[in-house]
Amino acid sequence: MKVLGTRLLVLVAAVILGFTWWFRPKGIEGPRPEPVTMEGKDFDHSAFTAVLEKVVGADGRINYAALRQDPGPLDRYLGQLRATSPRSAPHRFRTDEARLAYYINAFNAFMLAAIRDRCPVANAQQIYALDGLFWRVSFLLGEEVHSLNEIETDLLGEVRANQPAVRFAVVKAAQGYPALPQSAYAEGDVRARLAALSVQVAHDPRFVRREGTTLVVSQLFEWHLVEFGGDVIAWLKRTAPDVAEGATAVRYEPVDPALNGDCGS
């Protein structure tokens, strides 16, 4: 009996160890293009703009099939991210705006690559159990390994300050998020564009609409309520007073997780 008990304990321990190893954070490698050295003294995101111009439609939907057919341009930008980051080359990122633009673009570029490499999919959340795409898949920033969750929460958390619109700017391949822009964020425009994005979201019925004195808002606000000051109505009164005027209550609606584009046949 003792031998049987010992063997059972060993088996259980092996199963637990295997389960833990299999589901370890950043245990799945994302794309690993060769590093591409950035010329000049700053970080130029024009390579990502070229990708966005090609794959983001007028309706905001992503042509993932085009990314699959011609992966080179996106991989080149990923190679630039791999070679250079605010941590590996701080002299290129002298302001919070430069770092903010970099991390937003990096998240969105990695998200595009993650879906591209796993098409056809209908829902990014279902690629791996427990939203594993966001914490199990790893990417390289300045040769450091990071997950999408780390970029959004830790790295962007260091520089976003009072910019809750960052949560709208990082697009998780779902229809329940604002559309990706057709140009990359840059140091010189990131703050203004985030402010404009806040106003855009506030006036988009997919994210905010009125039902009498109740505001029906996306669960995106609920997930990050602290960043919105703990009060969605107060935030909307500052951002879009015409939308929030007379509102006395808030009701949250689930985020639509359906893929925000087409993988093709």
C-alpha positions in Angstrom: 0.0 0.0 0.0 2.8 2.4 0.8 4.4 1.8 -2.6 1.1 2.3 -4.3 0.6 5.5 -2.3 4.0 6.8 -3.2 3.5 6.0 -6.9 0.2 7.9 -6.8 1.8 10.9 -5.2 4.6 10.9 -7.8 2.0 10.7 -10.6 0.0 13.5 -9.2 3.1 15.6 -8.7 4.2 14.9 -12.3 0.7 15.9 -13.6 0.8 19.1 -11.6 4.3 19.9 -12.8 3.4 19.2 -16.4 0.3 21.3 -16.2 2.2 24.2 -14.6 4.9 24.0 -17.3 2.4 23.8 -20.1 0.5 26.8 -18.9 3.4 28.9 -17.8 3.3 32.6 -18.7 5.1 33.5 -21.9 5.7 29.8 -22.6 4.6 30.0 -26.3 6.9 31.9 -28.6 5.4 34.5 -30.8 7.0 35.6 -34.1 10.8 36.0 -33.9 11.9 37.9 -37.0 15.5 38.9 -37.2 16.3 42.2 -35.4 16.3 45.3 -37.7 18.6 48.2 -36.6 16.8 51.5 -36.5 18.6 54.4 -38.2 18.6 57.9 -36.8 18.4 59.1 -33.3 14.7 58.5 -32.6 12.4 55.6 -33.4 10.5 55.8 -36.6 7.1 54.1 -36.8 6.6 54.7 -40.5 7.1 51.0 -41.2 4.0 50.3 -39.1 2.0 53.0 -40.8 2.7 51.4 -44.1 1.3 48.1 -42.8 -1.8 49.8 -41.3 -2.5 51.7 -44.5 -2.6 48.4 -46.4 -4.6 46.2 -44.0 -7.1 48.5 -42.2 -10.1 49.1 -44.3 -12.3 52.2 -44.5 -14.8 50.4 -42.2 -12.0 49.6 -39.7 -11.9 45.9 -40.4 -8.5 44.2 -40.7 -7.5 42.2 -43.8 -5.6 39.4 -42.0 -5.5 37.5 -45.3 -3.3 40.3 -46.7 -1.0 40.0 -43.8 -0.6 36.3 -44.4 0.0 36.7 -48.1 2.7 39.4 -47.5 4.1 39.0 -44.0 7.4 40.8 -44.8 6.4 44.4 -44.0 4.9 43.6 -40.6 7.8 41.3 -39.7 10.3 44.1 -40.6 8.5 46.3 -38.1 8.6 43.5 -35.5 12.3 43.2 -36.1 12.7 46.9 -35.4 10.8 46.4 -32.1 13.0 43.4 -31.3 16.1 45.4 -31.8 15.2 48.6 -30.0 13.0 49.5 -27.1 12.8 52.3 -24.5 14.6 50.0 -22.1 17.4 48.9 -24.4 17.9 52.3 -26.0 16.5 55.0 -23.6 18.4 57.7 -25.5 15.9 57.2 -28.4 12.9 57.7 -26.1 13.5 60.9 -24.2 9.8 61.6 -23.4 6.8 59.8 -22.0 5.1 60.5 -25.3 7.8 58.7 -27.2 7.5 55.7 -24.9 3.7 55.8 -24.9 3.5 55.8 -28.8 6.1 52.9 -28.9 4.2 50.6 -26.5 0.8 51.3 -28.1 2.2 50.5 -31.5 4.0 47.5 -30.3 0.9 46.0 -28.7 -1.1 46.5 -31.9 1.6 45.2 -34.1 2.0 42.0 -32.0 -1.7 41.6 -31.9 -1.9 41.7 -35.7 1.0 39.2 -36.0 -0.6 36.8 -33.4 -3.9 36.7 -35.3 -2.1 36.5 -38.7 -0.1 33.4 -37.5 -3.2 31.6 -36.2 -5.8 32.3 -38.9 -8.5 31.2 -39.4 -9.9 32.2 -36.1 -13.3 33.6 -35.1 -12.4 35.0 -31.7 -8.9 35.8 -30.2 -10.0 34.9 -26.7 -10.6 31.3 -27.8 -7.2 30.7 -29.3 -5.8 29.4 -26.0 -7.8 28.7 -22.9 -8.3 31.4 -20.2 -7.4 34.2 -22.7 -4.0 32.5 -23.0 -3.1 34.5 -26.1 -2.5 37.5 -23.9 -0.3 35.9 -21.3 1.1 32.7 -22.7 2.5 34.1 -26.0 5.8 36.0 -25.9 7.2 38.7 -28.0 10.5 40.6 -28.1 11.0 44.2 -27.3 14.6 45.3 -27.2 15.4 41.5 -26.9 13.3 41.4 -23.7 10.5 38.8 -23.6 7.1 40.2 -22.9 3.5 39.1 -23.1 0.6 41.3 -24.4 -0.7 41.6 -20.9 2.7 42.9 -19.7 2.9 45.5 -22.4 -0.7 46.7 -21.7 -0.5 46.7 -17.9 3.1 47.1 -16.9 5.0 48.9 -19.7 2.1 51.2 -20.7 1.2 51.6 -17.0 4.5 53.3 -16.5 3.8 56.1 -19.0 0.1 56.4 -19.7 -0.5 58.8 -16.7 -4.1 60.2 -16.8 -4.8 58.7 -20.3 -7.5 56.0 -19.8 -8.0 56.2 -23.6 -5.0 54.0 -23.9 -7.4 51.2 -23.1 -9.2 52.1 -26.4 -6.0 52.5 -28.3 -4.7 48.9 -27.7 -7.0 46.9 -29.9 -7.4 43.2 -28.9 -8.6 42.0 -32.4 -12.2 42.2 -31.3 -15.2 44.1 -32.8 -15.9 45.4 -29.3 -12.9 47.7 -29.5 -12.4 50.9 -31.5 -11.0 50.3 -35.0 -7.2 50.4 -35.5 -6.1 53.7 -37.1 -4.5 53.7 -40.5 -1.4 55.4 -39.2 0.9 54.6 -36.3 1.0 56.7 -33.2 4.0 59.0 -32.9 5.6 61.0 -30.1 4.3 64.3 -31.6 0.7 63.3 -31.8 -0.1 60.6 -29.3 -1.6 62.8 -26.6 -3.8 64.6 -29.0 -4.9 61.4 -30.7 -5.8 59.8 -27.4 -7.9 62.8 -26.5 -9.7 62.6 -29.8 -10.2 58.9 -29.4 -11.9 59.6 -26.0 -14.4 61.9 -27.7 -14.9 59.5 -30.6 -15.7 56.6 -28.2 -18.0 58.8 -26.2 -20.1 59.5 -29.3 -20.1 56.0 -30.7 -23.3 54.1 -29.8 -21.3 50.8 -29.8 -19.6 52.1 -26.6 -22.0 54.7 -25.1 -25.7 55.2 -25.8 -28.6 56.7 -23.9 -31.7 54.9 -22.6 -33.6 57.6 -20.8 -31.4 58.7 -17.9 -29.3 55.6 -18.1 -26.0 55.4 -20.0 -25.5 52.0 -21.5 -21.7 51.7 -21.9 -19.2 49.1 -22.9 -17.7 46.8 -20.3 -14.4 48.3 -21.3 -15.2 51.1 -18.9 -16.1 48.7 -16.1 -12.9 46.6 -16.5 -10.8 49.8 -16.0 -13.1 51.9 -13.9 -10.3 53.1 -11.6 -8.6 54.7 -14.6 -11.8 56.5 -15.5 -11.9 58.1 -12.0 -14.3 55.5 -10.6 -17.2 57.3 -12.2 -18.1 56.8 -15.9 -20.7 59.6 -15.9 -18.2 62.1 -14.4 -15.6 61.1 -17.0 -18.1 61.5 -19.8 -19.2 64.9 -18.5 -15.6 66.1 -18.9 -15.1 64.3 -22.2 -18.4 64.7 -24.0 -20.8 66.8 -21.9 -23.6 66.5 -24.5 -23.6 62.7 -24.1 -23.7 62.7 -20.3 -26.1 65.6 -19.6 -29.0 64.4 -17.4 -27.6 60.8 -17.0 -28.1 59.4 -13.5 -27.2 55.7 -13.9 -24.9 53.4 -15.8 -25.4 49.9 -17.2 -22.6 47.9 -18.7 -22.8 45.8 -21.9 -20.4 42.9 -22.7 -17.6 43.5 -25.2 -18.2 41.8 -28.6 -15.3 39.3 -28.9 -15.8 38.5 -32.5 -12.7 38.9 -34.7 -12.4 42.5 -36.1 -11.5 41.3 -39.6 -11.2 38.5 -42.1 -8.7 35.8 -42.4 -9.7 35.0 -45.9 -10.4 31.5 -47.3 
